[in-house]
Amino acid sequence: MSTTLQPQPNPPCPKCQCKNTRKRGKRRNRLRTFQLFECPECLHRFTNRPDKHLTYPLRTVLNAISTFNLGNSLTDTQRIMRRNAHVEIPARTLQDWLQTYRPLCTYHRLRIAASRLYTPEGIVRTLELEHRQVYRFQLHRAKLDLLLNNPEHSVFAPLRDYFHQIETNFPHNLFTEAEHRSSNFPAELAPRVERKENHATRMAALVPTSFNNRQRHETLQRFMLINDSVTVAVEIPIYLTTTDLAYYRHHKFALDFEAEVVTGHIDFLQIRNGHLHILDYKPDARKETHAHVQLTIYALALARRTGLPLKLFKCAWFDEKDYFEFYPLTGVSGLRRREVRQILRQTG
């Protein structure tokens, strides 16, 4: 994740779309204070908070749901929120939140089975990585076990070894010494990108817009890792070497760039529908011009580190409105387009 902390601009007017809005007072309820804005064109006063009708801050709601889905009981969730957030949440309110967000929090289908495997304290493994800046690699151990036990996904078993290597025997020095990073690596690639509807956009829409980019990344990563049914890890470090590039060229891949080492960190890794999905959250995704290069490098690197064929990978970048997906194989294969389509059809 590479983000820059920038001041958030005032939101546009929801009535006339004027962008020159200004701050104009505040509104208070029992627990919170909202910033109000005024439009100089139509004089409409508004707040841009999507949770303005909630008694509790949306951050509190999301944290409570995540705390429960780590495997804690309702009573334990209340106690933890009382200790950490200093709020008293009635059991009925907590149950209402769980029911309201149930369609998004698909992890409820795995929660009972996962709770038998790990305690709430051990279900997510977290490792802080000093890679020029601090990256928080997180692995949902129970979700990985349950998904890999599915015969459809057993082919992805090498992921377990790779995750273990990150903690035990990994070239972390590359991430402070390497010249190139995937987020800005210059390469000309042209995969076939399609806009699709996806669960990830609805999850992203939950994250408060008042957060800066880094806060949004971290909040969304944590929420998806704990509450959806397919995200197994976030902030996964990967690297692609000149030896890897030589390997791909030997196997007729069309890679017209060169580098000693390219490093990066995958925002989200999902296992679903027989594929590994590499996702990157990009604010204003529709205007993104480099994500397909960055994600292709992620896929090439992870395929080499795990020994998995590239045809099993899908990549996508998204925000709360758009989700753009592609097969990385379509951008680097030296085969004819018809032959590539045939290979991808064989993988489902």
KELUMTOR-233465 format. One record per residue (C-alpha): residue number from 1; residue in one letter; x, y, z. Coordinates in nm, 3 decimals, m for minus. Example, Ala and Ser with C-alpha at 12.3 -4.5 7.8 and 13.67 -1.06 7.14 Angstrom:
<recs>
rec n:1 | res:A | X:1.230 | Y:m0.450 | Z:0.780
rec n:2 | res:S | X:1.367 | Y:m0.106 | Z:0.714
</recs>
This chain:
<recs>
rec n:1 | res:M | X:0.000 | Y:0.000 | Z:0.000
rec n:2 | res:S | X:0.141 | Y:0.336 | Z:m0.101
rec n:3 | res:T | X:m0.066 | Y:0.635 | Z:0.006
rec n:4 | res:T | X:m0.011 | Y:1.006 | Z:0.061
rec n:5 | res:L | X:m0.179 | Y:1.190 | Z:0.345
rec n:6 | res:Q | X:m0.363 | Y:1.484 | Z:0.186
rec n:7 | res:P | X:m0.631 | Y:1.717 | Z:0.322
rec n:8 | res:Q | X:m0.979 | Y:1.613 | Z:0.215
rec n:9 | res:P | X:m1.157 | Y:1.869 | Z:m0.007
rec n:10 | res:N | X:m1.501 | Y:1.988 | Z:0.089
rec n:11 | res:P | X:m1.773 | Y:1.767 | Z:m0.063
rec n:12 | res:P | X:m1.977 | Y:1.898 | Z:m0.358
rec n:13 | res:C | X:m2.333 | Y:2.012 | Z:m0.304
rec n:14 | res:P | X:m2.573 | Y:1.715 | Z:m0.333
rec n:15 | res:K | X:m2.843 | Y:1.938 | Z:m0.487
rec n:16 | res:C | X:m2.662 | Y:2.142 | Z:m0.756
rec n:17 | res:Q | X:m2.317 | Y:1.969 | Z:m0.761
rec n:18 | res:C | X:m2.135 | Y:2.296 | Z:m0.695
rec n:19 | res:K | X:m1.777 | Y:2.220 | Z:m0.585
rec n:20 | res:N | X:m1.706 | Y:2.546 | Z:m0.400
rec n:21 | res:T | X:m1.883 | Y:2.452 | Z:m0.078
rec n:22 | res:R | X:m1.770 | Y:2.588 | Z:0.259
rec n:23 | res:K | X:m1.788 | Y:2.478 | Z:0.618
rec n:24 | res:R | X:m2.086 | Y:2.629 | Z:0.800
rec n:25 | res:G | X:m2.140 | Y:2.523 | Z:1.160
rec n:26 | res:K | X:m2.191 | Y:2.183 | Z:1.320
rec n:27 | res:R | X:m2.476 | Y:1.953 | Z:1.418
rec n:28 | res:R | X:m2.477 | Y:1.747 | Z:1.737
rec n:29 | res:N | X:m2.666 | Y:1.442 | Z:1.852
rec n:30 | res:R | X:m2.640 | Y:1.242 | Z:2.173
rec n:31 | res:L | X:m2.300 | Y:1.090 | Z:2.093
rec n:32 | res:R | X:m2.153 | Y:1.274 | Z:1.795
rec n:33 | res:T | X:m2.082 | Y:1.604 | Z:1.624
rec n:34 | res:F | X:m2.115 | Y:1.649 | Z:1.245
rec n:35 | res:Q | X:m1.951 | Y:1.911 | Z:1.027
rec n:36 | res:L | X:m2.205 | Y:2.103 | Z:0.818
rec n:37 | res:F | X:m2.135 | Y:2.251 | Z:0.475
rec n:38 | res:E | X:m2.311 | Y:2.524 | Z:0.278
rec n:39 | res:C | X:m2.337 | Y:2.570 | Z:m0.097
rec n:40 | res:P | X:m2.273 | Y:2.932 | Z:m0.211
rec n:41 | res:E | X:m2.490 | Y:2.880 | Z:m0.520
rec n:42 | res:C | X:m2.815 | Y:2.735 | Z:m0.383
rec n:43 | res:L | X:m2.748 | Y:2.793 | Z:m0.008
rec n:44 | res:H | X:m2.824 | Y:2.427 | Z:0.069
rec n:45 | res:R | X:m2.677 | Y:2.313 | Z:0.402
rec n:46 | res:F | X:m2.576 | Y:1.948 | Z:0.438
rec n:47 | res:T | X:m2.341 | Y:1.696 | Z:0.595
rec n:48 | res:N | X:m2.152 | Y:1.444 | Z:0.385
rec n:49 | res:R | X:m2.154 | Y:1.168 | Z:0.646
rec n:50 | res:P | X:m2.326 | Y:0.849 | Z:0.522
rec n:51 | res:D | X:m2.388 | Y:0.752 | Z:0.886
rec n:52 | res:K | X:m2.562 | Y:1.077 | Z:0.983
rec n:53 | res:H | X:m2.880 | Y:0.891 | Z:1.078
rec n:54 | res:L | X:m2.696 | Y:0.650 | Z:1.311
rec n:55 | res:T | X:m2.680 | Y:0.715 | Z:1.682
rec n:56 | res:Y | X:m2.337 | Y:0.554 | Z:1.701
rec n:57 | res:P | X:m2.043 | Y:0.644 | Z:1.475
rec n:58 | res:L | X:m2.012 | Y:0.412 | Z:1.177
rec n:59 | res:R | X:m1.660 | Y:0.327 | Z:1.288
rec n:60 | res:T | X:m1.802 | Y:0.194 | Z:1.615
rec n:61 | res:V | X:m2.063 | Y:m0.012 | Z:1.427
rec n:62 | res:L | X:m1.801 | Y:m0.168 | Z:1.198
rec n:63 | res:N | X:m1.562 | Y:m0.239 | Z:1.486
rec n:64 | res:A | X:m1.838 | Y:m0.408 | Z:1.685
rec n:65 | res:I | X:m1.933 | Y:m0.632 | Z:1.391
rec n:66 | res:S | X:m1.567 | Y:m0.724 | Z:1.336
rec n:67 | res:T | X:m1.519 | Y:m0.798 | Z:1.705
rec n:68 | res:F | X:m1.813 | Y:m1.037 | Z:1.700
rec n:69 | res:N | X:m1.698 | Y:m1.208 | Z:1.380
rec n:70 | res:L | X:m1.356 | Y:m1.275 | Z:1.528
rec n:71 | res:G | X:m1.545 | Y:m1.536 | Z:1.729
rec n:72 | res:N | X:m1.645 | Y:m1.341 | Z:2.038
rec n:73 | res:S | X:m1.987 | Y:m1.391 | Z:2.193
rec n:74 | res:L | X:m2.235 | Y:m1.103 | Z:2.213
rec n:75 | res:T | X:m2.148 | Y:m1.050 | Z:2.580
rec n:76 | res:D | X:m1.775 | Y:m1.052 | Z:2.510
rec n:77 | res:T | X:m1.824 | Y:m0.812 | Z:2.219
rec n:78 | res:Q | X:m2.007 | Y:m0.570 | Z:2.447
rec n:79 | res:R | X:m1.728 | Y:m0.596 | Z:2.704
rec n:80 | res:I | X:m1.452 | Y:m0.541 | Z:2.447
rec n:81 | res:M | X:m1.628 | Y:m0.240 | Z:2.293
rec n:82 | res:R | X:m1.686 | Y:m0.097 | Z:2.641
rec n:83 | res:R | X:m1.314 | Y:m0.131 | Z:2.715
rec n:84 | res:N | X:m1.175 | Y:m0.018 | Z:2.377
rec n:85 | res:A | X:m1.429 | Y:0.235 | Z:2.251
rec n:86 | res:H | X:m1.573 | Y:0.346 | Z:2.586
rec n:87 | res:V | X:m1.931 | Y:0.294 | Z:2.467
rec n:88 | res:E | X:m2.211 | Y:0.086 | Z:2.612
rec n:89 | res:I | X:m2.389 | Y:m0.104 | Z:2.333
rec n:90 | res:P | X:m2.713 | Y:m0.281 | Z:2.424
rec n:91 | res:A | X:m2.731 | Y:m0.644 | Z:2.311
rec n:92 | res:R | X:m3.041 | Y:m0.570 | Z:2.101
rec n:93 | res:T | X:m2.859 | Y:m0.289 | Z:1.920
rec n:94 | res:L | X:m2.565 | Y:m0.515 | Z:1.844
rec n:95 | res:Q | X:m2.799 | Y:m0.786 | Z:1.713
rec n:96 | res:D | X:m2.970 | Y:m0.528 | Z:1.491
rec n:97 | res:W | X:m2.632 | Y:m0.424 | Z:1.343
rec n:98 | res:L | X:m2.539 | Y:m0.785 | Z:1.271
rec n:99 | res:Q | X:m2.873 | Y:m0.840 | Z:1.096
rec n:100 | res:T | X:m2.855 | Y:m0.513 | Z:0.899
rec n:101 | res:Y | X:m2.506 | Y:m0.581 | Z:0.763
rec n:102 | res:R | X:m2.551 | Y:m0.957 | Z:0.725
rec n:103 | res:P | X:m2.580 | Y:m0.942 | Z:0.341
rec n:104 | res:L | X:m2.234 | Y:m0.778 | Z:0.325
rec n:105 | res:C | X:m2.073 | Y:m0.981 | Z:0.601
rec n:106 | res:T | X:m2.080 | Y:m1.319 | Z:0.428
rec n:107 | res:Y | X:m1.833 | Y:m1.460 | Z:0.679
rec n:108 | res:H | X:m2.133 | Y:m1.555 | Z:0.895
rec n:109 | res:R | X:m2.150 | Y:m1.873 | Z:0.685
rec n:110 | res:L | X:m1.804 | Y:m1.976 | Z:0.809
rec n:111 | res:R | X:m1.808 | Y:m1.829 | Z:1.159
rec n:112 | res:I | X:m1.912 | Y:m2.135 | Z:1.357
rec n:113 | res:A | X:m1.669 | Y:m2.368 | Z:1.178
rec n:114 | res:A | X:m1.388 | Y:m2.112 | Z:1.209
rec n:115 | res:S | X:m1.452 | Y:m2.065 | Z:1.581
rec n:116 | res:R | X:m1.385 | Y:m2.435 | Z:1.633
rec n:117 | res:L | X:m1.038 | Y:m2.396 | Z:1.480
rec n:118 | res:Y | X:m0.902 | Y:m2.082 | Z:1.649
rec n:119 | res:T | X:m0.966 | Y:m1.853 | Z:1.943
rec n:120 | res:P | X:m1.071 | Y:m1.492 | Z:1.874
rec n:121 | res:E | X:m0.718 | Y:m1.383 | Z:1.970
rec n:122 | res:G | X:m0.548 | Y:m1.626 | Z:1.730
rec n:123 | res:I | X:m0.776 | Y:m1.631 | Z:1.429
rec n:124 | res:V | X:m0.593 | Y:m1.346 | Z:1.253
rec n:125 | res:R | X:m0.213 | Y:m1.350 | Z:1.235
rec n:126 | res:T | X:m0.059 | Y:m1.001 | Z:1.213
rec n:127 | res:L | X:0.301 | Y:m0.919 | Z:1.124
rec n:128 | res:E | X:0.440 | Y:m0.567 | Z:1.096
rec n:129 | res:L | X:0.692 | Y:m0.532 | Z:0.815
rec n:130 | res:E | X:0.952 | Y:m0.254 | Z:0.807
rec n:131 | res:H | X:0.965 | Y:m0.207 | Z:0.430
rec n:132 | res:R | X:1.066 | Y:0.160 | Z:0.399
rec n:133 | res:Q | X:0.737 | Y:0.226 | Z:0.574
rec n:134 | res:V | X:0.538 | Y:m0.002 | Z:0.803
rec n:135 | res:Y | X:0.311 | Y:m0.252 | Z:0.631
rec n:136 | res:R | X:0.076 | Y:m0.468 | Z:0.835
rec n:137 | res:F | X:0.057 | Y:m0.815 | Z:0.681
rec n:138 | res:Q | X:m0.253 | Y:m0.993 | Z:0.813
rec n:139 | res:L | X:m0.360 | Y:m1.352 | Z:0.751
rec n:140 | res:H | X:m0.701 | Y:m1.499 | Z:0.839
rec n:141 | res:R | X:m0.585 | Y:m1.844 | Z:0.946
rec n:142 | res:A | X:m0.927 | Y:m2.004 | Z:0.983
rec n:143 | res:K | X:m1.057 | Y:m1.876 | Z:0.652
rec n:144 | res:L | X:m0.745 | Y:m2.002 | Z:0.473
rec n:145 | res:D | X:m0.785 | Y:m2.348 | Z:0.631
rec n:146 | res:L | X:m1.153 | Y:m2.375 | Z:0.545
rec n:147 | res:L | X:m1.113 | Y:m2.254 | Z:0.187
rec n:148 | res:L | X:m0.816 | Y:m2.480 | Z:0.114
rec n:149 | res:N | X:m1.011 | Y:m2.778 | Z:0.247
rec n:150 | res:N | X:m1.256 | Y:m2.723 | Z:m0.038
rec n:151 | res:P | X:m1.151 | Y:m2.960 | Z:m0.323
rec n:152 | res:E | X:m1.206 | Y:m2.676 | Z:m0.572
rec n:153 | res:H | X:m0.935 | Y:m2.474 | Z:m0.400
rec n:154 | res:S | X:m0.691 | Y:m2.742 | Z:m0.286
rec n:155 | res:V | X:m0.459 | Y:m2.647 | Z:m0.576
rec n:156 | res:F | X:m0.380 | Y:m2.325 | Z:m0.386
rec n:157 | res:A | X:m0.216 | Y:m2.512 | Z:m0.096
rec n:158 | res:P | X:0.130 | Y:m2.360 | Z:m0.181
rec n:159 | res:L | X:m0.005 | Y:m2.030 | Z:m0.047
rec n:160 | res:R | X:0.026 | Y:m2.169 | Z:0.304
rec n:161 | res:D | X:0.402 | Y:m2.225 | Z:0.259
rec n:162 | res:Y | X:0.449 | Y:m1.876 | Z:0.115
rec n:163 | res:F | X:0.268 | Y:m1.712 | Z:0.405
rec n:164 | res:H | X:0.484 | Y:m1.913 | Z:0.645
rec n:165 | res:Q | X:0.799 | Y:m1.796 | Z:0.468
rec n:166 | res:I | X:0.700 | Y:m1.432 | Z:0.517
rec n:167 | res:E | X:0.727 | Y:m1.491 | Z:0.891
rec n:168 | res:T | X:1.031 | Y:m1.720 | Z:0.896
rec n:169 | res:N | X:1.259 | Y:m1.706 | Z:0.591
rec n:170 | res:F | X:1.192 | Y:m1.409 | Z:0.366
rec n:171 | res:P | X:1.421 | Y:m1.158 | Z:0.187
rec n:172 | res:H | X:1.282 | Y:m0.851 | Z:0.362
rec n:173 | res:N | X:1.599 | Y:m0.661 | Z:0.271
rec n:174 | res:L | X:1.483 | Y:m0.647 | Z:m0.092
rec n:175 | res:F | X:1.204 | Y:m0.411 | Z:0.006
rec n:176 | res:T | X:1.446 | Y:m0.149 | Z:0.139
rec n:177 | res:E | X:1.717 | Y:m0.199 | Z:m0.124
rec n:178 | res:A | X:1.521 | Y:m0.249 | Z:m0.448
rec n:179 | res:E | X:1.510 | Y:0.040 | Z:m0.691
rec n:180 | res:H | X:1.175 | Y:m0.045 | Z:m0.850
rec n:181 | res:R | X:0.832 | Y:m0.067 | Z:m0.693
rec n:182 | res:S | X:0.529 | Y:m0.210 | Z:m0.867
rec n:183 | res:S | X:0.319 | Y:0.099 | Z:m0.794
rec n:184 | res:N | X:0.521 | Y:0.311 | Z:m1.036
rec n:185 | res:F | X:0.714 | Y:0.059 | Z:m1.246
rec n:186 | res:P | X:0.721 | Y:0.163 | Z:m1.614
rec n:187 | res:A | X:0.587 | Y:m0.109 | Z:m1.841
rec n:188 | res:E | X:0.358 | Y:m0.129 | Z:m2.144
rec n:189 | res:L | X:0.089 | Y:m0.392 | Z:m2.088
rec n:190 | res:A | X:m0.257 | Y:m0.421 | Z:m2.240
rec n:191 | res:P | X:m0.474 | Y:m0.686 | Z:m2.072
rec n:192 | res:R | X:m0.844 | Y:m0.705 | Z:m2.152
rec n:193 | res:V | X:m1.010 | Y:m0.509 | Z:m1.870
rec n:194 | res:E | X:m1.382 | Y:m0.533 | Z:m1.795
rec n:195 | res:R | X:m1.598 | Y:m0.334 | Z:m1.557
rec n:196 | res:K | X:m1.803 | Y:m0.563 | Z:m1.333
rec n:197 | res:E | X:m2.038 | Y:m0.555 | Z:m1.036
rec n:198 | res:N | X:m1.871 | Y:m0.687 | Z:m0.723
rec n:199 | res:H | X:m1.919 | Y:m0.723 | Z:m0.350
rec n:200 | res:A | X:m1.597 | Y:m0.525 | Z:m0.288
rec n:201 | res:T | X:m1.749 | Y:m0.196 | Z:m0.406
rec n:202 | res:R | X:m2.033 | Y:m0.228 | Z:m0.155
rec n:203 | res:M | X:m1.782 | Y:m0.300 | Z:0.122
rec n:204 | res:A | X:m1.576 | Y:0.006 | Z:0.020
rec n:205 | res:A | X:m1.888 | Y:0.224 | Z:0.038
rec n:206 | res:L | X:m1.908 | Y:0.152 | Z:0.413
rec n:207 | res:V | X:m1.578 | Y:0.322 | Z:0.492
rec n:208 | res:P | X:m1.633 | Y:0.683 | Z:0.606
rec n:209 | res:T | X:m1.531 | Y:0.937 | Z:0.342
rec n:210 | res:S | X:m1.391 | Y:1.159 | Z:0.618
rec n:211 | res:F | X:m1.093 | Y:0.919 | Z:0.646
rec n:212 | res:N | X:m0.773 | Y:0.998 | Z:0.461
rec n:213 | res:N | X:m0.644 | Y:0.749 | Z:0.203
rec n:214 | res:R | X:m0.431 | Y:0.553 | Z:0.448
rec n:215 | res:Q | X:m0.712 | Y:0.524 | Z:0.702
rec n:216 | res:R | X:m0.953 | Y:0.410 | Z:0.431
rec n:217 | res:H | X:m0.709 | Y:0.143 | Z:0.312
rec n:218 | res:E | X:m0.648 | Y:0.007 | Z:0.660
rec n:219 | res:T | X:m1.013 | Y:0.018 | Z:0.767
rec n:220 | res:L | X:m1.135 | Y:m0.150 | Z:0.449
rec n:221 | res:Q | X:m0.860 | Y:m0.415 | Z:0.462
rec n:222 | res:R | X:m0.940 | Y:m0.507 | Z:0.820
rec n:223 | res:F | X:m1.316 | Y:m0.513 | Z:0.762
rec n:224 | res:M | X:m1.298 | Y:m0.730 | Z:0.450
rec n:225 | res:L | X:m1.042 | Y:m0.965 | Z:0.606
rec n:226 | res:I | X:m1.267 | Y:m1.033 | Z:0.904
rec n:227 | res:N | X:m1.615 | Y:m1.007 | Z:0.755
rec n:228 | res:D | X:m1.625 | Y:m1.137 | Z:0.399
rec n:229 | res:S | X:m1.600 | Y:m1.507 | Z:0.317
rec n:230 | res:V | X:m1.314 | Y:m1.502 | Z:0.063
rec n:231 | res:T | X:m1.041 | Y:m1.253 | Z:0.163
rec n:232 | res:V | X:m0.762 | Y:m1.457 | Z:0.324
rec n:233 | res:A | X:m0.481 | Y:m1.202 | Z:0.357
rec n:234 | res:V | X:m0.396 | Y:m0.833 | Z:0.316
rec n:235 | res:E | X:m0.072 | Y:m0.641 | Z:0.258
rec n:236 | res:I | X:0.110 | Y:m0.947 | Z:0.123
rec n:237 | res:P | X:0.471 | Y:m0.866 | Z:0.027
rec n:238 | res:I | X:0.581 | Y:m0.991 | Z:m0.315
rec n:239 | res:Y | X:0.888 | Y:m0.953 | Z:m0.535
rec n:240 | res:L | X:0.975 | Y:m1.022 | Z:m0.897
rec n:241 | res:T | X:1.340 | Y:m1.077 | Z:m0.997
rec n:242 | res:T | X:1.533 | Y:m1.076 | Z:m1.322
rec n:243 | res:T | X:1.552 | Y:m1.456 | Z:m1.290
rec n:244 | res:D | X:1.172 | Y:m1.469 | Z:m1.278
rec n:245 | res:L | X:1.149 | Y:m1.254 | Z:m1.592
rec n:246 | res:A | X:1.393 | Y:m1.486 | Z:m1.769
rec n:247 | res:Y | X:1.178 | Y:m1.784 | Z:m1.667
rec n:248 | res:Y | X:0.865 | Y:m1.627 | Z:m1.813
rec n:249 | res:R | X:1.041 | Y:m1.533 | Z:m2.138
rec n:250 | res:H | X:1.170 | Y:m1.889 | Z:m2.168
rec n:251 | res:H | X:0.806 | Y:m1.999 | Z:m2.155
rec n:252 | res:K | X:0.709 | Y:m1.758 | Z:m2.436
rec n:253 | res:F | X:0.567 | Y:m1.478 | Z:m2.225
rec n:254 | res:A | X:0.583 | Y:m1.133 | Z:m2.387
rec n:255 | res:L | X:0.762 | Y:m0.919 | Z:m2.127
rec n:256 | res:D | X:0.945 | Y:m0.625 | Z:m2.283
rec n:257 | res:F | X:1.076 | Y:m0.476 | Z:m1.958
rec n:258 | res:E | X:1.376 | Y:m0.550 | Z:m1.739
rec n:259 | res:A | X:1.461 | Y:m0.500 | Z:m1.372
rec n:260 | res:E | X:1.681 | Y:m0.659 | Z:m1.108
rec n:261 | res:V | X:1.399 | Y:m0.663 | Z:m0.851
rec n:262 | res:V | X:1.048 | Y:m0.518 | Z:m0.841
rec n:263 | res:T | X:0.870 | Y:m0.519 | Z:m0.504
rec n:264 | res:G | X:0.518 | Y:m0.451 | Z:m0.389
rec n:265 | res:H | X:0.242 | Y:m0.531 | Z:m0.139
rec n:266 | res:I | X:m0.089 | Y:m0.684 | Z:m0.243
rec n:267 | res:D | X:m0.385 | Y:m0.503 | Z:m0.085
rec n:268 | res:F | X:m0.622 | Y:m0.802 | Z:m0.082
rec n:269 | res:L | X:m0.586 | Y:m1.169 | Z:m0.174
rec n:270 | res:Q | X:m0.906 | Y:m1.369 | Z:m0.221
rec n:271 | res:I | X:m0.979 | Y:m1.734 | Z:m0.296
rec n:272 | res:R | X:m1.307 | Y:m1.775 | Z:m0.483
rec n:273 | res:N | X:m1.461 | Y:m1.966 | Z:m0.769
rec n:274 | res:G | X:m1.146 | Y:m2.162 | Z:m0.849
rec n:275 | res:H | X:m0.920 | Y:m1.858 | Z:m0.889
rec n:276 | res:L | X:m0.684 | Y:m1.643 | Z:m0.685
rec n:277 | res:H | X:m0.808 | Y:m1.284 | Z:m0.695
rec n:278 | res:I | X:m0.559 | Y:m1.002 | Z:m0.640
rec n:279 | res:L | X:m0.739 | Y:m0.678 | Z:m0.553
rec n:280 | res:D | X:m0.618 | Y:m0.322 | Z:m0.508
rec n:281 | res:Y | X:m0.825 | Y:m0.041 | Z:m0.361
rec n:282 | res:K | X:m0.782 | Y:0.275 | Z:m0.570
rec n:283 | res:P | X:m0.967 | Y:0.594 | Z:m0.478
rec n:284 | res:D | X:m1.130 | Y:0.727 | Z:m0.795
rec n:285 | res:A | X:m1.072 | Y:0.394 | Z:m0.969
rec n:286 | res:R | X:m1.224 | Y:0.506 | Z:m1.299
rec n:287 | res:K | X:m0.937 | Y:0.749 | Z:m1.358
rec n:288 | res:E | X:m0.665 | Y:0.495 | Z:m1.273
rec n:289 | res:T | X:m0.411 | Y:0.441 | Z:m1.555
rec n:290 | res:H | X:m0.136 | Y:0.228 | Z:m1.396
rec n:291 | res:A | X:m0.324 | Y:m0.028 | Z:m1.185
rec n:292 | res:H | X:m0.323 | Y:m0.296 | Z:m1.456
rec n:293 | res:V | X:0.059 | Y:m0.284 | Z:m1.466
rec n:294 | res:Q | X:0.092 | Y:m0.294 | Z:m1.088
rec n:295 | res:L | X:m0.154 | Y:m0.583 | Z:m1.052
rec n:296 | res:T | X:0.003 | Y:m0.782 | Z:m1.336
rec n:297 | res:I | X:0.340 | Y:m0.760 | Z:m1.162
rec n:298 | res:Y | X:0.173 | Y:m0.878 | Z:m0.841
rec n:299 | res:A | X:0.030 | Y:m1.179 | Z:m1.024
rec n:300 | res:L | X:0.356 | Y:m1.265 | Z:m1.202
rec n:301 | res:A | X:0.545 | Y:m1.243 | Z:m0.871
rec n:302 | res:L | X:0.299 | Y:m1.447 | Z:m0.665
rec n:303 | res:A | X:0.272 | Y:m1.710 | Z:m0.937
rec n:304 | res:R | X:0.650 | Y:m1.756 | Z:m0.927
rec n:305 | res:R | X:0.673 | Y:m1.757 | Z:m0.548
rec n:306 | res:T | X:0.400 | Y:m2.023 | Z:m0.518
rec n:307 | res:G | X:0.461 | Y:m2.222 | Z:m0.837
rec n:308 | res:L | X:0.100 | Y:m2.171 | Z:m0.946
rec n:309 | res:P | X:0.012 | Y:m2.115 | Z:m1.315
rec n:310 | res:L | X:m0.078 | Y:m1.760 | Z:m1.411
rec n:311 | res:K | X:m0.403 | Y:m1.879 | Z:m1.569
rec n:312 | res:L | X:m0.543 | Y:m1.930 | Z:m1.218
rec n:313 | res:F | X:m0.510 | Y:m1.559 | Z:m1.132
rec n:314 | res:K | X:m0.754 | Y:m1.272 | Z:m1.173
rec n:315 | res:C | X:m0.678 | Y:m0.911 | Z:m1.088
rec n:316 | res:A | X:m0.898 | Y:m0.611 | Z:m1.014
rec n:317 | res:W | X:m0.889 | Y:m0.258 | Z:m0.881
rec n:318 | res:F | X:m1.191 | Y:m0.089 | Z:m0.728
rec n:319 | res:D | X:m1.344 | Y:0.188 | Z:m0.522
rec n:320 | res:E | X:m1.695 | Y:0.234 | Z:m0.383
rec n:321 | res:K | X:m1.840 | Y:0.285 | Z:m0.735
rec n:322 | res:D | X:m1.639 | Y:0.080 | Z:m0.983
rec n:323 | res:Y | X:m1.469 | Y:m0.259 | Z:m1.010
rec n:324 | res:F | X:m1.233 | Y:m0.327 | Z:m1.303
rec n:325 | res:E | X:m1.122 | Y:m0.687 | Z:m1.355
rec n:326 | res:F | X:m0.887 | Y:m0.870 | Z:m1.591
rec n:327 | res:Y | X:m0.691 | Y:m1.189 | Z:m1.637
rec n:328 | res:P | X:m0.319 | Y:m1.098 | Z:m1.616
rec n:329 | res:L | X:m0.245 | Y:m1.376 | Z:m1.864
rec n:330 | res:T | X:m0.415 | Y:m1.171 | Z:m2.140
rec n:331 | res:G | X:m0.158 | Y:m0.893 | Z:m2.102
rec n:332 | res:V | X:0.164 | Y:m1.095 | Z:m2.104
rec n:333 | res:S | X:0.104 | Y:m1.418 | Z:m2.295
rec n:334 | res:G | X:0.288 | Y:m1.456 | Z:m2.623
rec n:335 | res:L | X:0.006 | Y:m1.676 | Z:m2.753
rec n:336 | res:R | X:m0.262 | Y:m1.561 | Z:m2.992
rec n:337 | res:R | X:m0.571 | Y:m1.412 | Z:m2.835
rec n:338 | res:R | X:m0.784 | Y:m1.709 | Z:m2.943
rec n:339 | res:E | X:m0.540 | Y:m1.952 | Z:m2.775
rec n:340 | res:V | X:m0.543 | Y:m1.748 | Z:m2.454
rec n:341 | res:R | X:m0.924 | Y:m1.748 | Z:m2.447
rec n:342 | res:Q | X:m0.922 | Y:m2.125 | Z:m2.486
rec n:343 | res:I | X:m0.682 | Y:m2.165 | Z:m2.191
rec n:344 | res:L | X:m0.895 | Y:m1.939 | Z:m1.972
rec n:345 | res:R | X:m1.215 | Y:m2.124 | Z:m2.064
rec n:346 | res:Q | X:m1.054 | Y:m2.445 | Z:m1.948
rec n:347 | res:T | X:m0.997 | Y:m2.290 | Z:m1.602
rec n:348 | res:G | X:m1.360 | Y:m2.184 | Z:m1.568
</recs>
